[in-house]
Amino acid sequence: MAGIVLIGPGAIGGTVGFPLAGKHDLVIAANQKFETLALTRADSGERQAVPVNVVTSPAELKPA
């Protein structure tokens, strides 16, 4: 299975990345490290978080 690199976990990247995390080999490229990717439902306020692998340097990335 090929890995997936998500560049920039903004509003759209985070929404797309959330269902991929834990189900695929997902790496997030960002300016700052963080441990989890969280999603909050607008209608209910329910918040869910999943652990993610974050890199802050292109040298840390493998081909994807």
PDBQT receptor file of N, H, CA, C and O in Angstrom, charges set to zero:
ATOM      1  N   MET A   1       0.850  -1.180   0.000  1.00  0.00    +0.000 N 
ATOM      2  CA  MET A   1       0.000   0.000   0.000  1.00  0.00    +0.000 C 
ATOM      3  C   MET A   1       0.892   1.238   0.000  1.00  0.00    +0.000 C 
ATOM      4  O   MET A   1       1.800   1.354   0.822  1.00  0.00    +0.000 OA
ATOM      5  N   ALA A   2       0.632   2.155  -0.917  1.00  0.00    +0.000 N 
ATOM      6  H   ALA A   2      -0.106   2.060  -1.585  1.00  0.00    +0.000 HD
ATOM      7  CA  ALA A   2       1.386   3.399  -0.990  1.00  0.00    +0.000 C 
ATOM      8  C   ALA A   2       0.949   4.319   0.134  1.00  0.00    +0.000 C 
ATOM      9  O   ALA A   2      -0.211   4.311   0.546  1.00  0.00    +0.000 OA
ATOM     10  N   GLY A   3       1.884   5.109   0.623  1.00  0.00    +0.000 N 
ATOM     11  H   GLY A   3       2.826   5.116   0.288  1.00  0.00    +0.000 HD
ATOM     12  CA  GLY A   3       1.567   6.061   1.667  1.00  0.00    +0.000 C 
ATOM     13  C   GLY A   3       0.892   7.299   1.094  1.00  0.00    +0.000 C 
ATOM     14  O   GLY A   3       0.976   7.573  -0.103  1.00  0.00    +0.000 OA
ATOM     15  N   ILE A   4       0.223   8.041   1.969  1.00  0.00    +0.000 N 
ATOM     16  H   ILE A   4       0.155   7.818   2.941  1.00  0.00    +0.000 HD
ATOM     17  CA  ILE A   4      -0.445   9.285   1.593  1.00  0.00    +0.000 C 
ATOM     18  C   ILE A   4       0.193  10.401   2.393  1.00  0.00    +0.000 C 
ATOM     19  O   ILE A   4       0.325  10.296   3.613  1.00  0.00    +0.000 OA
ATOM     20  N   VAL A   5       0.593  11.478   1.712  1.00  0.00    +0.000 N 
ATOM     21  H   VAL A   5       0.485  11.563   0.722  1.00  0.00    +0.000 HD
ATOM     22  CA  VAL A   5       1.110  12.664   2.391  1.00  0.00    +0.000 C 
ATOM     23  C   VAL A   5       0.105  13.780   2.200  1.00  0.00    +0.000 C 
ATOM     24  O   VAL A   5      -0.249  14.124   1.073  1.00  0.00    +0.000 OA
ATOM     25  N   LEU A   6      -0.349  14.339   3.295  1.00  0.00    +0.000 N 
ATOM     26  H   LEU A   6      -0.062  14.059   4.211  1.00  0.00    +0.000 HD
ATOM     27  CA  LEU A   6      -1.272  15.466   3.282  1.00  0.00    +0.000 C 
ATOM     28  C   LEU A   6      -0.457  16.701   3.619  1.00  0.00    +0.000 C 
ATOM     29  O   LEU A   6       0.114  16.795   4.706  1.00  0.00    +0.000 OA
ATOM     30  N   ILE A   7      -0.398  17.642   2.701  1.00  0.00    +0.000 N 
ATOM     31  H   ILE A   7      -0.861  17.566   1.818  1.00  0.00    +0.000 HD
ATOM     32  CA  ILE A   7       0.399  18.845   2.923  1.00  0.00    +0.000 C 
ATOM     33  C   ILE A   7      -0.518  19.937   3.449  1.00  0.00    +0.000 C 
ATOM     34  O   ILE A   7      -1.389  20.433   2.734  1.00  0.00    +0.000 OA
ATOM     35  N   GLY A   8      -0.314  20.301   4.695  1.00  0.00    +0.000 N 
ATOM     36  H   GLY A   8       0.394  19.899   5.276  1.00  0.00    +0.000 HD
ATOM     37  CA  GLY A   8      -1.085  21.361   5.317  1.00  0.00    +0.000 C 
ATOM     38  C   GLY A   8      -2.405  20.892   5.891  1.00  0.00    +0.000 C 
ATOM     39  O   GLY A   8      -3.344  20.623   5.143  1.00  0.00    +0.000 OA
ATOM     40  N   PRO A   9      -2.491  20.791   7.205  1.00  0.00    +0.000 N 
ATOM     41  CA  PRO A   9      -3.718  20.318   7.849  1.00  0.00    +0.000 C 
ATOM     42  C   PRO A   9      -4.672  21.463   8.193  1.00  0.00    +0.000 C 
ATOM     43  O   PRO A   9      -5.098  21.585   9.342  1.00  0.00    +0.000 OA
ATOM     44  N   GLY A  10      -5.004  22.290   7.228  1.00  0.00    +0.000 N 
ATOM     45  H   GLY A  10      -4.658  22.191   6.295  1.00  0.00    +0.000 HD
ATOM     46  CA  GLY A  10      -5.971  23.362   7.472  1.00  0.00    +0.000 C 
ATOM     47  C   GLY A  10      -7.380  22.803   7.529  1.00  0.00    +0.000 C 
ATOM     48  O   GLY A  10      -7.577  21.611   7.766  1.00  0.00    +0.000 OA
ATOM     49  N   ALA A  11      -8.352  23.666   7.311  1.00  0.00    +0.000 N 
ATOM     50  H   ALA A  11      -8.191  24.634   7.119  1.00  0.00    +0.000 HD
ATOM     51  CA  ALA A  11      -9.756  23.248   7.405  1.00  0.00    +0.000 C 
ATOM     52  C   ALA A  11     -10.076  22.134   6.412  1.00  0.00    +0.000 C 
ATOM     53  O   ALA A  11     -10.726  21.154   6.778  1.00  0.00    +0.000 OA
ATOM     54  N   ILE A  12      -9.639  22.267   5.183  1.00  0.00    +0.000 N 
ATOM     55  H   ILE A  12      -9.111  23.063   4.886  1.00  0.00    +0.000 HD
ATOM     56  CA  ILE A  12      -9.946  21.234   4.185  1.00  0.00    +0.000 C 
ATOM     57  C   ILE A  12      -9.037  20.032   4.375  1.00  0.00    +0.000 C 
ATOM     58  O   ILE A  12      -9.514  18.897   4.364  1.00  0.00    +0.000 OA
ATOM     59  N   GLY A  13      -7.739  20.253   4.549  1.00  0.00    +0.000 N 
ATOM     60  H   GLY A  13      -7.352  21.175   4.558  1.00  0.00    +0.000 HD
ATOM     61  CA  GLY A  13      -6.818  19.139   4.745  1.00  0.00    +0.000 C 
ATOM     62  C   GLY A  13      -7.159  18.313   5.965  1.00  0.00    +0.000 C 
ATOM     63  O   GLY A  13      -7.077  17.085   5.925  1.00  0.00    +0.000 OA
ATOM     64  N   GLY A  14      -7.540  18.966   7.050  1.00  0.00    +0.000 N 
ATOM     65  H   GLY A  14      -7.606  19.963   7.083  1.00  0.00    +0.000 HD
ATOM     66  CA  GLY A  14      -7.919  18.244   8.258  1.00  0.00    +0.000 C 
ATOM     67  C   GLY A  14      -9.177  17.419   8.073  1.00  0.00    +0.000 C 
ATOM     68  O   GLY A  14      -9.268  16.297   8.572  1.00  0.00    +0.000 OA
ATOM     69  N   THR A  15     -10.147  17.969   7.358  1.00  0.00    +0.000 N 
ATOM     70  H   THR A  15     -10.073  18.880   6.953  1.00  0.00    +0.000 HD
ATOM     71  CA  THR A  15     -11.393  17.258   7.106  1.00  0.00    +0.000 C 
ATOM     72  C   THR A  15     -11.164  16.047   6.207  1.00  0.00    +0.000 C 
ATOM     73  O   THR A  15     -11.753  14.989   6.426  1.00  0.00    +0.000 OA
ATOM     74  N   VAL A  16     -10.312  16.199   5.201  1.00  0.00    +0.000 N 
ATOM     75  H   VAL A  16      -9.833  17.058   5.023  1.00  0.00    +0.000 HD
ATOM     76  CA  VAL A  16      -9.999  15.081   4.302  1.00  0.00    +0.000 C 
ATOM     77  C   VAL A  16      -9.120  14.055   5.020  1.00  0.00    +0.000 C 
ATOM     78  O   VAL A  16      -9.308  12.851   4.848  1.00  0.00    +0.000 OA
ATOM     79  N   GLY A  17      -8.162  14.527   5.824  1.00  0.00    +0.000 N 
ATOM     80  H   GLY A  17      -8.009  15.506   5.964  1.00  0.00    +0.000 HD
ATOM     81  CA  GLY A  17      -7.229  13.640   6.512  1.00  0.00    +0.000 C 
ATOM     82  C   GLY A  17      -7.843  12.829   7.635  1.00  0.00    +0.000 C 
ATOM     83  O   GLY A  17      -7.402  11.714   7.911  1.00  0.00    +0.000 OA
ATOM     84  N   PHE A  18      -8.845  13.373   8.278  1.00  0.00    +0.000 N 
ATOM     85  H   PHE A  18      -9.203  14.280   8.054  1.00  0.00    +0.000 HD
ATOM     86  CA  PHE A  18      -9.425  12.699   9.446  1.00  0.00    +0.000 C 
ATOM     87  C   PHE A  18      -9.879  11.267   9.144  1.00  0.00    +0.000 C 
ATOM     88  O   PHE A  18      -9.490  10.356   9.874  1.00  0.00    +0.000 OA
ATOM     89  N   PRO A  19     -10.682  11.027   8.106  1.00  0.00    +0.000 N 
ATOM     90  CA  PRO A  19     -11.109   9.635   7.854  1.00  0.00    +0.000 C 
ATOM     91  C   PRO A  19      -9.977   8.747   7.332  1.00  0.00    +0.000 C 
ATOM     92  O   PRO A  19     -10.078   7.522   7.404  1.00  0.00    +0.000 OA
ATOM     93  N   LEU A  20      -8.908   9.339   6.811  1.00  0.00    +0.000 N 
ATOM     94  H   LEU A  20      -8.826  10.334   6.752  1.00  0.00    +0.000 HD
ATOM     95  CA  LEU A  20      -7.785   8.549   6.315  1.00  0.00    +0.000 C 
ATOM     96  C   LEU A  20      -6.870   8.074   7.444  1.00  0.00    +0.000 C 
ATOM     97  O   LEU A  20      -6.257   7.010   7.350  1.00  0.00    +0.000 OA
ATOM     98  N   ALA A  21      -6.785   8.866   8.507  1.00  0.00    +0.000 N 
ATOM     99  H   ALA A  21      -7.283   9.730   8.583  1.00  0.00    +0.000 HD
ATOM    100  CA  ALA A  21      -5.895   8.538   9.624  1.00  0.00    +0.000 C 
ATOM    101  C   ALA A  21      -6.321   7.232  10.275  1.00  0.00    +0.000 C 
ATOM    102  O   ALA A  21      -7.504   7.022  10.547  1.00  0.00    +0.000 OA
ATOM    103  N   GLY A  22      -5.366   6.366  10.520  1.00  0.00    +0.000 N 
ATOM    104  H   GLY A  22      -4.405   6.536  10.299  1.00  0.00    +0.000 HD
ATOM    105  CA  GLY A  22      -5.648   5.088  11.155  1.00  0.00    +0.000 C 
ATOM    106  C   GLY A  22      -6.066   4.004  10.182  1.00  0.00    +0.000 C 
ATOM    107  O   GLY A  22      -5.947   2.819  10.493  1.00  0.00    +0.000 OA
ATOM    108  N   LYS A  23      -6.556   4.386   9.009  1.00  0.00    +0.000 N 
ATOM    109  H   LYS A  23      -6.653   5.349   8.756  1.00  0.00    +0.000 HD
ATOM    110  CA  LYS A  23      -6.970   3.404   8.010  1.00  0.00    +0.000 C 
ATOM    111  C   LYS A  23      -5.951   3.272   6.895  1.00  0.00    +0.000 C 
ATOM    112  O   LYS A  23      -5.934   2.268   6.183  1.00  0.00    +0.000 OA
ATOM    113  N   HIS A  24      -5.102   4.274   6.738  1.00  0.00    +0.000 N 
ATOM    114  H   HIS A  24      -5.116   5.089   7.316  1.00  0.00    +0.000 HD
ATOM    115  CA  HIS A  24      -4.092   4.297   5.690  1.00  0.00    +0.000 C 
ATOM    116  C   HIS A  24      -2.774   4.777   6.281  1.00  0.00    +0.000 C 
ATOM    117  O   HIS A  24      -2.734   5.296   7.397  1.00  0.00    +0.000 OA
ATOM    118  N   ASP A  25      -1.705   4.602   5.530  1.00  0.00    +0.000 N 
ATOM    119  H   ASP A  25      -1.737   4.181   4.624  1.00  0.00    +0.000 HD
ATOM    120  CA  ASP A  25      -0.394   5.090   5.942  1.00  0.00    +0.000 C 
ATOM    121  C   ASP A  25      -0.353   6.584   5.643  1.00  0.00    +0.000 C 
ATOM    122  O   ASP A  25       0.140   6.999   4.595  1.00  0.00    +0.000 OA
ATOM    123  N   LEU A  26      -0.873   7.389   6.566  1.00  0.00    +0.000 N 
ATOM    124  H   LEU A  26      -1.274   7.051   7.418  1.00  0.00    +0.000 HD
ATOM    125  CA  LEU A  26      -1.006   8.834   6.383  1.00  0.00    +0.000 C 
ATOM    126  C   LEU A  26       0.092   9.572   7.129  1.00  0.00    +0.000 C 
ATOM    127  O   LEU A  26       0.346   9.313   8.305  1.00  0.00    +0.000 OA
ATOM    128  N   VAL A  27       0.739  10.494   6.429  1.00  0.00    +0.000 N 
ATOM    129  H   VAL A  27       0.533  10.705   5.473  1.00  0.00    +0.000 HD
ATOM    130  CA  VAL A  27       1.707  11.405   7.036  1.00  0.00    +0.000 C 
ATOM    131  C   VAL A  27       1.235  12.817   6.737  1.00  0.00    +0.000 C 
ATOM    132  O   VAL A  27       0.848  13.119   5.608  1.00  0.00    +0.000 OA
ATOM    133  N   ILE A  28       1.265  13.676   7.733  1.00  0.00    +0.000 N 
ATOM    134  H   ILE A  28       1.579  13.431   8.650  1.00  0.00    +0.000 HD
ATOM    135  CA  ILE A  28       0.870  15.065   7.549  1.00  0.00    +0.000 C 
ATOM    136  C   ILE A  28       2.122  15.934   7.579  1.00  0.00    +0.000 C 
ATOM    137  O   ILE A  28       2.917  15.856   8.515  1.00  0.00    +0.000 OA
ATOM    138  N   ALA A  29       2.293  16.761   6.553  1.00  0.00    +0.000 N 
ATOM    139  H   ALA A  29       1.647  16.825   5.792  1.00  0.00    +0.000 HD
ATOM    140  CA  ALA A  29       3.395  17.721   6.502  1.00  0.00    +0.000 C 
ATOM    141  C   ALA A  29       2.868  19.061   7.016  1.00  0.00    +0.000 C 
ATOM    142  O   ALA A  29       1.918  19.621   6.468  1.00  0.00    +0.000 OA
ATOM    143  N   ALA A  30       3.499  19.563   8.075  1.00  0.00    +0.000 N 
ATOM    144  H   ALA A  30       4.270  19.109   8.520  1.00  0.00    +0.000 HD
ATOM    145  CA  ALA A  30       3.017  20.797   8.708  1.00  0.00    +0.000 C 
ATOM    146  C   ALA A  30       4.194  21.605   9.233  1.00  0.00    +0.000 C 
ATOM    147  O   ALA A  30       5.321  21.112   9.280  1.00  0.00    +0.000 OA
ATOM    148  N   ASN A  31       3.932  22.838   9.624  1.00  0.00    +0.000 N 
ATOM    149  H   ASN A  31       3.017  23.238   9.586  1.00  0.00    +0.000 HD
ATOM    150  CA  ASN A  31       4.976  23.698  10.186  1.00  0.00    +0.000 C 
ATOM    151  C   ASN A  31       5.321  23.330  11.621  1.00  0.00    +0.000 C 
ATOM    152  O   ASN A  31       6.453  23.536  12.057  1.00  0.00    +0.000 OA
ATOM    153  N   GLN A  32       4.357  22.788  12.358  1.00  0.00    +0.000 N 
ATOM    154  H   GLN A  32       3.437  22.620  12.004  1.00  0.00    +0.000 HD
ATOM    155  CA  GLN A  32       4.564  22.435  13.762  1.00  0.00    +0.000 C 
ATOM    156  C   GLN A  32       4.093  21.007  14.004  1.00  0.00    +0.000 C 
ATOM    157  O   GLN A  32       3.124  20.552  13.395  1.00  0.00    +0.000 OA
ATOM    158  N   LYS A  33       4.784  20.304  14.897  1.00  0.00    +0.000 N 
ATOM    159  H   LYS A  33       5.571  20.674  15.391  1.00  0.00    +0.000 HD
ATOM    160  CA  LYS A  33       4.393  18.940  15.279  1.00  0.00    +0.000 C 
ATOM    161  C   LYS A  33       3.130  18.988  16.134  1.00  0.00    +0.000 C 
ATOM    162  O   LYS A  33       2.920  19.929  16.900  1.00  0.00    +0.000 OA
ATOM    163  N   PHE A  34       2.302  17.968  15.994  1.00  0.00    +0.000 N 
ATOM    164  H   PHE A  34       2.474  17.204  15.372  1.00  0.00    +0.000 HD
ATOM    165  CA  PHE A  34       1.169  17.747  16.892  1.00  0.00    +0.000 C 
ATOM    166  C   PHE A  34       0.896  16.259  16.916  1.00  0.00    +0.000 C 
ATOM    167  O   PHE A  34       1.349  15.532  16.032  1.00  0.00    +0.000 OA
ATOM    168  N   GLU A  35       0.172  15.801  17.901  1.00  0.00    +0.000 N 
ATOM    169  H   GLU A  35      -0.196  16.391  18.619  1.00  0.00    +0.000 HD
ATOM    170  CA  GLU A  35      -0.027  14.367  18.137  1.00  0.00    +0.000 C 
ATOM    171  C   GLU A  35      -1.326  13.814  17.578  1.00  0.00    +0.000 C 
ATOM    172  O   GLU A  35      -1.383  12.649  17.183  1.00  0.00    +0.000 OA
ATOM    173  N   THR A  36      -2.370  14.633  17.538  1.00  0.00    +0.000 N 
ATOM    174  H   THR A  36      -2.324  15.579  17.858  1.00  0.00    +0.000 HD
ATOM    175  CA  THR A  36      -3.676  14.142  17.109  1.00  0.00    +0.000 C 
ATOM    176  C   THR A  36      -4.318  15.102  16.120  1.00  0.00    +0.000 C 
ATOM    177  O   THR A  36      -4.013  16.295  16.097  1.00  0.00    +0.000 OA
ATOM    178  N   LEU A  37      -5.204  14.562  15.311  1.00  0.00    +0.000 N 
ATOM    179  H   LEU A  37      -5.451  13.594  15.330  1.00  0.00    +0.000 HD
ATOM    180  CA  LEU A  37      -6.015  15.354  14.394  1.00  0.00    +0.000 C 
ATOM    181  C   LEU A  37      -7.436  15.268  14.918  1.00  0.00    +0.000 C 
ATOM    182  O   LEU A  37      -7.971  14.172  15.081  1.00  0.00    +0.000 OA
ATOM    183  N   ALA A  38      -8.052  16.407  15.181  1.00  0.00    +0.000 N 
ATOM    184  H   ALA A  38      -7.618  17.298  15.048  1.00  0.00    +0.000 HD
ATOM    185  CA  ALA A  38      -9.384  16.413  15.794  1.00  0.00    +0.000 C 
ATOM    186  C   ALA A  38     -10.409  16.997  14.836  1.00  0.00    +0.000 C 
ATOM    187  O   ALA A  38     -10.105  17.861  14.013  1.00  0.00    +0.000 OA
ATOM    188  N   LEU A  39     -11.616  16.504  14.965  1.00  0.00    +0.000 N 
ATOM    189  H   LEU A  39     -11.863  15.802  15.633  1.00  0.00    +0.000 HD
ATOM    190  CA  LEU A  39     -12.733  16.964  14.157  1.00  0.00    +0.000 C 
ATOM    191  C   LEU A  39     -13.905  17.194  15.099  1.00  0.00    +0.000 C 
ATOM    192  O   LEU A  39     -14.230  16.333  15.917  1.00  0.00    +0.000 OA
ATOM    193  N   THR A  40     -14.548  18.372  14.981  1.00  0.00    +0.000 N 
ATOM    194  H   THR A  40     -14.285  19.071  14.316  1.00  0.00    +0.000 HD
ATOM    195  CA  THR A  40     -15.709  18.689  15.806  1.00  0.00    +0.000 C 
ATOM    196  C   THR A  40     -16.926  18.864  14.901  1.00  0.00    +0.000 C 
ATOM    197  O   THR A  40     -16.902  19.653  13.956  1.00  0.00    +0.000 OA
ATOM    198  N   ARG A  41     -17.969  18.132  15.196  1.00  0.00    +0.000 N 
ATOM    199  H   ARG A  41     -17.988  17.492  15.963  1.00  0.00    +0.000 HD
ATOM    200  CA  ARG A  41     -19.198  18.241  14.398  1.00  0.00    +0.000 C 
ATOM    201  C   ARG A  41     -19.891  19.565  14.698  1.00  0.00    +0.000 C 
ATOM    202  O   ARG A  41     -20.084  19.922  15.860  1.00  0.00    +0.000 OA
ATOM    203  N   ALA A  42     -20.260  20.281  13.659  1.00  0.00    +0.000 N 
ATOM    204  H   ALA A  42     -20.103  19.991  12.715  1.00  0.00    +0.000 HD
ATOM    205  CA  ALA A  42     -20.915  21.571  13.826  1.00  0.00    +0.000 C 
ATOM    206  C   ALA A  42     -22.308  21.432  14.427  1.00  0.00    +0.000 C 
ATOM    207  O   ALA A  42     -22.742  22.297  15.188  1.00  0.00    +0.000 OA
ATOM    208  N   ASP A  43     -23.010  20.356  14.095  1.00  0.00    +0.000 N 
ATOM    209  H   ASP A  43     -22.657  19.653  13.477  1.00  0.00    +0.000 HD
ATOM    210  CA  ASP A  43     -24.392  20.218  14.556  1.00  0.00    +0.000 C 
ATOM    211  C   ASP A  43     -24.504  19.787  16.020  1.00  0.00    +0.000 C 
ATOM    212  O   ASP A  43     -25.391  20.249  16.737  1.00  0.00    +0.000 OA
ATOM    213  N   SER A  44     -23.610  18.907  16.460  1.00  0.00    +0.000 N 
ATOM    214  H   SER A  44     -22.889  18.532  15.877  1.00  0.00    +0.000 HD
ATOM    215  CA  SER A  44     -23.736  18.385  17.827  1.00  0.00    +0.000 C 
ATOM    216  C   SER A  44     -22.616  18.837  18.764  1.00  0.00    +0.000 C 
ATOM    217  O   SER A  44     -22.739  18.712  19.982  1.00  0.00    +0.000 OA
ATOM    218  N   GLY A  45     -21.528  19.362  18.200  1.00  0.00    +0.000 N 
ATOM    219  H   GLY A  45     -21.428  19.464  17.210  1.00  0.00    +0.000 HD
ATOM    220  CA  GLY A  45     -20.390  19.748  19.026  1.00  0.00    +0.000 C 
ATOM    221  C   GLY A  45     -19.538  18.562  19.445  1.00  0.00    +0.000 C 
ATOM    222  O   GLY A  45     -18.572  18.729  20.189  1.00  0.00    +0.000 OA
ATOM    223  N   GLU A  46     -19.887  17.351  18.972  1.00  0.00    +0.000 N 
ATOM    224  H   GLU A  46     -20.672  17.216  18.367  1.00  0.00    +0.000 HD
ATOM    225  CA  GLU A  46     -19.121  16.152  19.312  1.00  0.00    +0.000 C 
ATOM    226  C   GLU A  46     -17.718  16.277  18.726  1.00  0.00    +0.000 C 
ATOM    227  O   GLU A  46     -17.550  16.623  17.557  1.00  0.00    +0.000 OA
ATOM    228  N   ARG A  47     -16.709  15.989  19.560  1.00  0.00    +0.000 N 
ATOM    229  H   ARG A  47     -16.846  15.708  20.510  1.00  0.00    +0.000 HD
ATOM    230  CA  ARG A  47     -15.318  16.090  19.126  1.00  0.00    +0.000 C 
ATOM    231  C   ARG A  47     -14.685  14.712  19.136  1.00  0.00    +0.000 C 
ATOM    232  O   ARG A  47     -14.800  13.974  20.114  1.00  0.00    +0.000 OA
ATOM    233  N   GLN A  48     -14.014  14.367  18.038  1.00  0.00    +0.000 N 
ATOM    234  H   GLN A  48     -13.921  14.967  17.243  1.00  0.00    +0.000 HD
ATOM    235  CA  GLN A  48     -13.285  13.104  17.948  1.00  0.00    +0.000 C 
ATOM    236  C   GLN A  48     -11.849  13.430  17.560  1.00  0.00    +0.000 C 
ATOM    237  O   GLN A  48     -11.598  14.396  16.839  1.00  0.00    +0.000 OA
ATOM    238  N   ALA A  49     -10.912  12.626  18.040  1.00  0.00    +0.000 N 
ATOM    239  H   ALA A  49     -11.116  11.842  18.626  1.00  0.00    +0.000 HD
ATOM    240  CA  ALA A  49      -9.503  12.831  17.723  1.00  0.00    +0.000 C 
ATOM    241  C   ALA A  49      -8.857  11.497  17.374  1.00  0.00    +0.000 C 
ATOM    242  O   ALA A  49      -9.197  10.463  17.948  1.00  0.00    +0.000 OA
ATOM    243  N   VAL A  50      -7.919  11.530  16.425  1.00  0.00    +0.000 N 
ATOM    244  H   VAL A  50      -7.642  12.370  15.959  1.00  0.00    +0.000 HD
ATOM    245  CA  VAL A  50      -7.178  10.334  16.018  1.00  0.00    +0.000 C 
ATOM    246  C   VAL A  50      -5.688  10.663  16.044  1.00  0.00    +0.000 C 
ATOM    247  O   VAL A  50      -5.304  11.786  15.717  1.00  0.00    +0.000 OA
ATOM    248  N   PRO A  51      -4.841   9.703  16.428  1.00  0.00    +0.000 N 
ATOM    249  CA  PRO A  51      -3.392   9.947  16.411  1.00  0.00    +0.000 C 
ATOM    250  C   PRO A  51      -2.885  10.034  14.970  1.00  0.00    +0.000 C 
ATOM    251  O   PRO A  51      -3.376   9.329  14.088  1.00  0.00    +0.000 OA
ATOM    252  N   VAL A  52      -1.901  10.901  14.741  1.00  0.00    +0.000 N 
ATOM    253  H   VAL A  52      -1.502  11.474  15.457  1.00  0.00    +0.000 HD
ATOM    254  CA  VAL A  52      -1.337  11.075  13.401  1.00  0.00    +0.000 C 
ATOM    255  C   VAL A  52       0.177  11.196  13.454  1.00  0.00    +0.000 C 
ATOM    256  O   VAL A  52       0.755  11.539  14.485  1.00  0.00    +0.000 OA
ATOM    257  N   ASN A  53       0.803  10.910  12.326  1.00  0.00    +0.000 N 
ATOM    258  H   ASN A  53       0.333  10.632  11.489  1.00  0.00    +0.000 HD
ATOM    259  CA  ASN A  53       2.243  11.067  12.158  1.00  0.00    +0.000 C 
ATOM    260  C   ASN A  53       2.470  12.388  11.434  1.00  0.00    +0.000 C 
ATOM    261  O   ASN A  53       2.011  12.556  10.304  1.00  0.00    +0.000 OA
ATOM    262  N   VAL A  54       3.173  13.330  12.070  1.00  0.00    +0.000 N 
ATOM    263  H   VAL A  54       3.545  13.193  12.988  1.00  0.00    +0.000 HD
ATOM    264  CA  VAL A  54       3.407  14.656  11.497  1.00  0.00    +0.000 C 
ATOM    265  C   VAL A  54       4.896  14.873  11.293  1.00  0.00    +0.000 C 
ATOM    266  O   VAL A  54       5.702  14.585  12.179  1.00  0.00    +0.000 OA
ATOM    267  N   VAL A  55       5.260  15.385  10.117  1.00  0.00    +0.000 N 
ATOM    268  H   VAL A  55       4.606  15.619   9.398  1.00  0.00    +0.000 HD
ATOM    269  CA  VAL A  55       6.647  15.751   9.842  1.00  0.00    +0.000 C 
ATOM    270  C   VAL A  55       6.711  17.254   9.580  1.00  0.00    +0.000 C 
ATOM    271  O   VAL A  55       5.758  17.853   9.081  1.00  0.00    +0.000 OA
ATOM    272  N   THR A  56       7.845  17.846   9.924  1.00  0.00    +0.000 N 
ATOM    273  H   THR A  56       8.619  17.360  10.330  1.00  0.00    +0.000 HD
ATOM    274  CA  THR A  56       8.010  19.288   9.740  1.00  0.00    +0.000 C 
ATOM    275  C   THR A  56       9.138  19.625   8.770  1.00  0.00    +0.000 C 
ATOM    276  O   THR A  56       9.438  20.797   8.543  1.00  0.00    +0.000 OA
ATOM    277  N   SER A  57       9.754  18.607   8.205  1.00  0.00    +0.000 N 
ATOM    278  H   SER A  57       9.510  17.655   8.390  1.00  0.00    +0.000 HD
ATOM    279  CA  SER A  57      10.859  18.815   7.266  1.00  0.00    +0.000 C 
ATOM    280  C   SER A  57      10.709  17.870   6.090  1.00  0.00    +0.000 C 
ATOM    281  O   SER A  57      10.402  16.694   6.285  1.00  0.00    +0.000 OA
ATOM    282  N   PRO A  58      10.923  18.363   4.854  1.00  0.00    +0.000 N 
ATOM    283  CA  PRO A  58      10.850  17.460   3.696  1.00  0.00    +0.000 C 
ATOM    284  C   PRO A  58      11.828  16.279   3.795  1.00  0.00    +0.000 C 
ATOM    285  O   PRO A  58      11.571  15.218   3.225  1.00  0.00    +0.000 OA
ATOM    286  N   ALA A  59      12.932  16.453   4.505  1.00  0.00    +0.000 N 
ATOM    287  H   ALA A  59      13.140  17.314   4.968  1.00  0.00    +0.000 HD
ATOM    288  CA  ALA A  59      13.913  15.380   4.656  1.00  0.00    +0.000 C 
ATOM    289  C   ALA A  59      13.328  14.188   5.429  1.00  0.00    +0.000 C 
ATOM    290  O   ALA A  59      13.832  13.072   5.306  1.00  0.00    +0.000 OA
ATOM    291  N   GLU A  60      12.298  14.405   6.202  1.00  0.00    +0.000 N 
ATOM    292  H   GLU A  60      11.888  15.311   6.302  1.00  0.00    +0.000 HD
ATOM    293  CA  GLU A  60      11.674  13.331   6.989  1.00  0.00    +0.000 C 
ATOM    294  C   GLU A  60      10.723  12.461   6.167  1.00  0.00    +0.000 C 
ATOM    295  O   GLU A  60      10.331  11.382   6.612  1.00  0.00    +0.000 OA
ATOM    296  N   LEU A  61      10.349  12.924   4.969  1.00  0.00    +0.000 N 
ATOM    297  H   LEU A  61      10.668  13.801   4.608  1.00  0.00    +0.000 HD
ATOM    298  CA  LEU A  61       9.359  12.208   4.164  1.00  0.00    +0.000 C 
ATOM    299  C   LEU A  61       9.978  11.075   3.367  1.00  0.00    +0.000 C 
ATOM    300  O   LEU A  61      11.113  11.164   2.899  1.00  0.00    +0.000 OA
ATOM    301  N   LYS A  62       9.195   9.995   3.223  1.00  0.00    +0.000 N 
ATOM    302  H   LYS A  62       8.273   9.923   3.603  1.00  0.00    +0.000 HD
ATOM    303  CA  LYS A  62       9.530   8.892   2.335  1.00  0.00    +0.000 C 
ATOM    304  C   LYS A  62       8.679   9.072   1.069  1.00  0.00    +0.000 C 
ATOM    305  O   LYS A  62       7.688   9.802   1.094  1.00  0.00    +0.000 OA
ATOM    306  N   PRO A  63       9.050   8.423  -0.022  1.00  0.00    +0.000 N 
ATOM    307  CA  PRO A  63       8.197   8.520  -1.224  1.00  0.00    +0.000 C 
ATOM    308  C   PRO A  63       6.769   8.053  -0.919  1.00  0.00    +0.000 C 
ATOM    309  O   PRO A  63       6.556   7.093  -0.178  1.00  0.00    +0.000 OA
ATOM    310  N   ALA A  64       5.815   8.747  -1.498  1.00  0.00    +0.000 N 
ATOM    311  H   ALA A  64       5.987   9.527  -2.099  1.00  0.00    +0.000 HD
ATOM    312  CA  ALA A  64       4.402   8.402  -1.280  1.00  0.00    +0.000 C 
ATOM    313  C   ALA A  64       3.666   8.408  -2.596  1.00  0.00    +0.000 C 
ATOM    314  O   ALA A  64       2.464   8.143  -2.633  1.00  0.00    +0.000 OA
TER     315      ALA A  64
